Amino acid sequence: MLKVKSGDTEKLGLLYERYKKRLFGFFYQMNHNVDLSEDLVQNVFIKILKYKHNYSDESKFLAWIFQIARNVSYDNYNKSKKEQNNINLTDVAYKIDNKNNAEQTIASNEDLSTLKIAMQKLTYEESEILILSKFKELKYKEIGEIIGCSEGSARIRAHRALNELKVIFFKLEKR
Amino acid sequence: MDIIEYKELMMDYVAGKLNIEKKIEFEYFINAHSECLKEVNGLKLVWESMDSNSNSPEPRPEMDTQFYTFLNSETPKETTKKPSIFEHVKSLFINIIFNPNTGRLAYGIVILAIGVFIGNKLDFDAFNGAQNTETQIAEIQKVRSQLVLALLEQPSANKRLQAVNEVNELKEVEEIVINALFTTLNNDVNTNVRLATIESLSNFVYLPSVREGLVQSIIKQNSPLVQIALADLMVGIDEKRSITPFRKLLKKEEINSAAKQKIEQSIQSLL
């Protein structure tokens, strides 16, 4: 990354090869859309070039790149939320036929596991911290850096999110 | 351990991020407190179910194409401060013409490059400026590829090093150049040349043939420096196919201890 920062832009290719799968996995877990996740990976690397001057050799690169990925994902989430708020009745009729509609997907896909349904009932922030906690290379110190809180707070949020998931999961299982 | 520490460590335990010592201490505590054991087991069950539900598909090759198109479009903007094509060809000409060890072929190619360049200069008014520059770049690239092939055949290590460094200036690389680079990587007697070859090939790791060639080259390397450079590159591009040849390399008795340590670390990173 330091080489990219000093102007050797071609070295971005090495970073891409190293992190593309992890970033794609993160986005895909968040939105379950292959096309969108691929676009978001691309956006991360565009932002890396744009903000390369903010990177310092003391930063842990994995935490830094996930910080960017998190912002990219959150911007996209806000954008799609805004779009959903702006839809009129005609759009609703259209959306019912649209395979990307989250609720419709839940209702129609019989193969969707209970846990997947439970995950979709979590808030955006709860899903995000659980997905980040799944990365073995990320300790809670780094997760705190990514989401902008202390290590302890990241741990508590992850615990609460997992607890919430457990409650929803067992409720769904009892039905 | 008390209840506060239990709460602090719970998520790390569930996520498998505790070290052995802490893990044993934690398990001892929860086995002694049935409520805690129940809570942890519930969370662990959900956490482990998440693993089986988190299978993401692989990103498609289109994503790579899109990225490298973007990267190619960004690279010239970053390199505008580099010397002009004319200055570069001139420096190449001076460098080669005044070196008594240079072969005839290299002379011929440089003269051809000058011919192409002068031809284009004379014809300049007939073309639109931007189109002309593009044509010039394409022609220079072609000449540069020929120059690389010619210089790689030279007996002087400096010339071969120059050839390998020339590859870094190529935007697109022909298969014949890639093959010549792998011949150099696997057979050149000079370690510096082989190291520079790895650096040059790292610019083209988006080509499956280059990745495959690099993996196959691992077992052929005897120099610890080259082995370490390859280990770094394989981790850099997350090439898991390199694990098997690296393990074979580790079994060799004559392996250098620093290289051995580096390879072991790299295998761990790749797993």
Boltz contact constraints between the chains, C-beta under 6 A:
constraints:
  - contact:
      token1: [A, 7]
      token2: [B, 78]
      max_distance: 6.0
  - contact:
      token1: [A, 9]
      token2: [B, 74]
      max_distance: 6.0
  - contact:
      token1: [A, 9]
      token2: [B, 75]
      max_distance: 6.0
  - contact:
      token1: [A, 9]
      token2: [B, 78]
      max_distance: 6.0
  - contact:
      token1: [A, 10]
      token2: [B, 75]
      max_distance: 6.0
  - contact:
      token1: [A, 10]
      token2: [B, 203]
      max_distance: 6.0
  - contact:
      token1: [A, 12]
      token2: [B, 71]
      max_distance: 6.0
  - contact:
      token1: [A, 13]
      token2: [B, 71]
      max_distance: 6.0
  - contact:
      token1: [A, 14]
      token2: [B, 236]
      max_distance: 6.0
  - contact:
      token1: [A, 16]
      token2: [B, 67]
      max_distance: 6.0
  - contact:
      token1: [A, 17]
      token2: [B, 205]
      max_distance: 6.0
  - contact:
      token1: [A, 17]
      token2: [B, 237]
      max_distance: 6.0
  - contact:
      token1: [A, 18]
      token2: [B, 236]
      max_distance: 6.0
  - contact:
      token1: [A, 18]
      token2: [B, 238]
      max_distance: 6.0
  - contact:
      token1: [A, 24]
      token2: [B, 59]
      max_distance: 6.0
  - contact:
      token1: [A, 25]
      token2: [B, 56]
      max_distance: 6.0
  - contact:
      token1: [A, 28]
      token2: [B, 56]
      max_distance: 6.0
  - contact:
      token1: [A, 38]
      token2: [B, 59]
      max_distance: 6.0
  - contact:
      token1: [A, 38]
      token2: [B, 63]
      max_distance: 6.0
  - contact:
      token1: [A, 42]
      token2: [B, 66]
      max_distance: 6.0
  - contact:
      token1: [A, 113]
      token2: [B, 53]
      max_distance: 6.0
  - contact:
      token1: [A, 115]
      token2: [B, 49]
      max_distance: 6.0
  - contact:
      token1: [A, 115]
      token2: [B, 53]
      max_distance: 6.0
  - contact:
      token1: [A, 116]
      token2: [B, 53]
      max_distance: 6.0
  - contact:
      token1: [A, 133]
      token2: [B, 15]
      max_distance: 6.0
  - contact:
      token1: [A, 155]
      token2: [B, 11]
      max_distance: 6.0
  - contact:
      token1: [A, 158]
      token2: [B, 11]
      max_distance: 6.0
  - contact:
      token1: [A, 159]
      token2: [B, 11]
      max_distance: 6.0
  - contact:
      token1: [A, 162]
      token2: [B, 43]
      max_distance: 6.0
  - contact:
      token1: [A, 165]
      token2: [B, 46]
      max_distance: 6.0
  - contact:
      token1: [A, 166]
      token2: [B, 42]
      max_distance: 6.0
  - contact:
      token1: [A, 166]
      token2: [B, 46]
      max_distance: 6.0
  - contact:
      token1: [A, 169]
      token2: [B, 46]
      max_distance: 6.0
